[in-house]
């Protein structure tokens, strides 16, 4: 039997806590897998930033990318790796680079998802260029913020058409708010989006491959409290809708790892922010949900590497549009979109792989998240963000929340494979 040493690359920025946990858990798994006529062993390595020859071989089977959404050198190295070396990366770098919030809104409207009414606004100011004044003189039209506000209706949210982390987001309650926020927006191109108010749930559904985690989300809370610790807080149909919606969005854009924010009003889930294809992975925000992320990340990366999962370099949207044009109910359309997603994510093959080769991950994770290694990783991350007098307090807070996860979920494991 042929032997293959599988290597998973971690392309990192300021990440501290999750790579430590990922590396240690991968080592603890001691994987020695017989799959597809090969004997597989696994290791991981942190990807460095350095000059590279475009024809230089890539030594990784899979790269978990946390950097290329903003760092060009790594993005271009990853693109070269996909094109020349058949590297598998999550997420698709071309899609991540080109499909920002605005595109995601337009695409999901095309599929019939109940995205709130959304406008795009030309910027308040411009970076000067040779052709700018001539272009604006000929083609730019004066517009009235008062008229736009009246048509859209207050309140609404104003936010950059790209980016994330709630940067530049403003709640607009009246014309004075609108004028002030627009004046302060500078050269940013902004979306205006009708507020979904009142709503009874704000949920962030994190998808990693076909694995989903629904989190009760409170954006008004401090960062360390935004992810609430509720579990089983939604009924079966609400869970299904959110999972189908997230799977649809992620598979449509070629994103292995993304989160979808949605608000429920009058029983209908409205997706409001779902171009987050580099979701927060830090213990300081995820806390209770942090172990789930590590397990999900390990399972998906190991599966992709072991099965030589091919990278889909091009996005194929036609099957979704065919469903969108059918005379069927919105819920039936969403179910069919999700069916495409599960085919693309190979959900049942993945589940079988996890049950066969990764069944010991649950027990290892339960023990690992009670270890000094985890506590030290928390301490390192907290030390990088919090003032000195708060480091021990918040280290203990996040540690205890992970112990709450161990008691509530970790001890049970995931009997269905994931």
N, C-alpha and C positions, 0 to 999 in steps of 0.2 A: 504494500500500500504506500502510495506517495505521501511524503510528509510536507506540510506547508506551514511556515511560521507566519501567522497573521499579525500585522502591526496596525494599530489604530492611532492616528495622529490627532492631537488636541491642538487646534489653532486658537490661541488664547490672547486676550487683551489684559484687562485688569482682574480677571478671574482669580480667586484664591481658594475658596472653600470647596467648590464642587470638584475641581480637578484632583485635589488631594484625596477626596473620598472616592472618586471614580477609579483612580490608579490603585488605591489600596484594595477596594472591593474586587477589581479585576484580578489582582494578584491572588486574593483569597479564594477566588473561584477555582483556581488551578485547572483551567479548562484543558482537556485532552479529548477532542471530539473526533469521532469518525463520521464524516459527512461527504457524500458525493464521491466516494472512492478515495478520499484523502484523510489523513490524520492531521488534525489541526491543533496547534497551540497558539496562544494569544499573548500579546504584550501591547503596551501603549507607550507613546513618546510625545513630548511637547514639541510642536513645530516651531522652528526658529525662523528668524527674518534675516535674510542675507542675499547677496547677488546670486543669480542662477542662470545657467545656460538653458535655453528653451528646450533643448534636446536631452537635458540631464534627467535621468530616470527618477521617478518618485518611488519611494520605498514603502509607502503606506497603501493599505487595502481600502481604508475608509478614513476620512477626515471629518471630525466634528468641528464645525467652523463657528467661532464666536467673535471673529475679528473683521471679516471682509465687508461687512455692511458699511464700514467707514474707512478701512485701511487699504489703500489701493495696491500696494506691493503684494500683500498676501492674497488679495482678490485676483490679481493677474496670475500669480503662481498657481492658484487653485484652478483657474480657467485653463491654463496650460496643462495642468495635470489631468483634467477631465478630457481635453481634446487629444492629447498625445499619449496618455498613459492609462486611459480608461479608469481613472480614479473615481470612487464614489464619495460624494460630499453632501452633507446636509448643512445648509439648504442650497438649491440650485442658484449659483451666483449671478447668472444673467437675470433670472426672475427677481432675485432679491434687489438687484441694482435698478431694474426698470419698473417694477410694479409697486408703486408707492400707494399710500392711502387712497388717493384720488382714483387710481386705476382699479383698486379693489372695490371701491364703492360702485363704479360704473359696471364692472363685471358682474357683481352680485345683483345689481338691479336688473341686468340683462337676464339673469337666471330667475328673476322673480322673487328674490328674498326681500323681506320688508325693511330695507334700509331706509332710515328717515330721509325726508326731503333734504337735498344737499345742493349747494351752489358752489361755484368757484369764483373768487374775486381777484381781479388784477392787483398787483402789488401797489402799495402806497408810494414806494420809492424804487429807483432802479440803479444798478451799477452802470456807470457810463460806458458806452462803447461807440465805435465809429458810426454805426447805422441806427443807433437808438432814436435820436431825435427825429430823423426823417421818417422812421417807421411809426413812431407815436403820432407825428403830425398828420400822416396820411390816414392812419387806420384806427388809432385809439379813440374811443368815443367817451364822452363825459357820461357819468352815471350818478344816480342819487342814492346815497345810503338810506335815506328816509324811505324811498320807494321800495328798495330791496327789503328793508326791515319789515315794511308793511306787507309785502307779498309773502315773505317767509313766515312771519309771525314770531312774536316774542313769547317765551325766551328761546334762544338758540345758542349753539356753541360755535365759536370761531377758533380754528386750529390750523396749523400748517398742513399743506397737502401731503407732506411726507414727514418722516421722523416719528418719534415716539416719546415715551417717558413723561407724558403730560406737558412737555415743553411747549410754551406758547399757546396753551389752551385757555380760552376765556369764556365764561358764561355771560351772555349778552341779554340783559333784561329790558333795555330800552334804547332809544336812539343815542342818548348821551354815552352809554356804555359802548355802543357800536362805534361811534366816532372816536372815542378815546382809544379803544383797542386797535382800530384800523390805523390811527395816527402812530401808534407805538409798534406796529408790525413791520415797519421798515421795508426791506426788499423781499420779505417772505411772501410767497403766494399762498393764499389762505382759502380753506374751505369753510363754508357756513353750513351748519347742520341743525335741523329742527330738533329741539329737545324732546325726549321721550318722557314726558311728565304728565301725571304722576306715574311711577312704576313701582312694582312691588318686589322685584328682584333685579339685582345687578350681578351678573355671573361672568367670570372669566373662565373659559374652557381651554385648557392647555392640551394640545395634541402633539404627541411625539410618535411618528409613524401612526399606527392604528390605535395607540394607547391614549386614553382621554382622562383628564382630571378636571372636574367641575369645582370651582372655588367661589364661594360667596365673597364678593369683592366690595370693599368700601373705599372709594377713591378719596373721600374727605378725611380719612383717618391718617395718622402718621404712617410713614412707609412701613414700619415694622408691624403695623396692625391692619394694613389694607387687606391682606389675605386672611379672611376669617377662618376659624377652625371647625366650622360646621361640617358634618358629613351626613349623607343620606337626607339632605334637606329638600330635595326635589322629588316629585313623583316620577313614575316610569316614563310617561309621555314627554314631560319636560326634559328629562335626561336624554331621551332618544332624539328629540329635536336638536338640542345643543350639540350632541355628538355627531349627528348627521350634518349639521351646519358646519361644524369645525372640520370634519373630514372632507366635506365638499370644497371648502375654501382652500385647505392645505393641498389637496390633490390637484385642484384646478391650477394653482400657481407653482406646483412642484416644490412645496415646502414640507420637509420632514418634521420640522419643529416650529410651531407657531401657536399663538394664543388668540382667541376670539372673544371679544367683549360683547355682551348682549344684554339688553334690558327687556323685562317682561312687563307689558301693559295690556290689560284686558285679555290676558291669556295668550298674547302673541309676543314672540321673541323677536326683537329688533336688533340686528347686528349693527354696532356703532363704531367699532374700532377693531380691525382684524388683519392689519398688515403689520404684524409684530413678529416677524420671522427671525428674531434673535431675542426670545423672551428672557426676562429676568430669571437667573438661575442661582441667585445668591441666598444663602441661609438667612441673611439679615432681612430679607423680605418674604421668602417662602416659609421659613422656620418649620412649622408642623408638616408642610407639604414637601419639604426638601428631600426626605428619603424616597418618596414616590418618584421624584424627578430622577434621582440617581439610578434607581432600579430600571426605570423606563429607558433611560439613556444607555445603560449597559445592554439591556436586552436588544434594543433596536440596532445599536452599532455592531454588536457581536453577530446578530443575524445577517445584517447587510454584508459584513466582511466574510462570514463563513459561506454564504450562499452566492458570493460574487454578484450581488445585486447590481444590475446594470443601471448606469446613470442615464436618465431620460434628459437628453440635452435640449430637446425641443418640447414646447408645451402644446398639447393637442386638446383644443377647446371644443372641437366640432361635436363630440358626443354629448357634451353638456348642452350645447345650443339646440341640438336635435330634440332633447327632452324639454327644454324651455319652450319650444314652439308647439308642443303638443297641447291638446285641449283636455288637460287633466288638472286635478286640484293642486294647489301649492304644496300641500303635504306629500302628495304622491310624487310630485317632481323632486322634492327634497330627498325622499327615500331612494329614488332612482339615481340621483346624483351621488348619494352616499354609496350606492351599489357600485358605481364606477370607481369611487375612491377606494373601496375595500378590495376591488380587483387590482388596482394600481399599487396598493400597499401590501398585497398578498396576505391579507389578514389571517386567513385560516392556516396557510402555510407557516406564517409567523407563530401563531398560537401553538401549532404542533411542534415547531422547533423549540419553543420555550419549555413546553411540557417535557420534551424528550431530553434536552441538553442543559436547561437552566433551572430545573426544579429545585435545586439546592440554594438558589439565590435568596429565596425568602428567609430561610433559617440563618444564612450568613449575614444578611442585612439586619435582621433582628438583633443579632449579637454585635455586629459592627457598630451600629448606631448607639450602643452603650459604651463605646470604647474611648480611651484617652485620645486616640487619633482624631476622632470626630470632635471631641471637646476642644482640642488644640486647633483644629481647622476653623471652628467657630471663633475661637479667641483671635486667631490671626485676621479673619475677616472683620470682626468687630473693631480690632485695633486699628485697622486701616481707615475706618469710617467715623468712629465715635471719639469724642474728647476723652482724655485720660481718666477723668473721674467717673465716666459712665461705662468703661470697658468691662469691668467685672460684673456689673449689674446686668448689662445686656447679654454678655456671654452666658450668664446663668439663665436669663429669660429664654433665649433661643435653645439652649441645652434642654431645659425643662419641657419646652414645647415638642421637641423631638422625642423625649421620653413619653410624652402624652401620645404621640403617634405610635410608639412601640406598644403601648398598652392597648390602644383602641384598634389599631390596624396591623401593626407589624407582627404581632404574635399569631394572627390568623393566616397571614400570607395571602397569596393570590391563587386560589385553587383552580381557576380556569386557565392558568398559564400567564396571564397578565391582567 
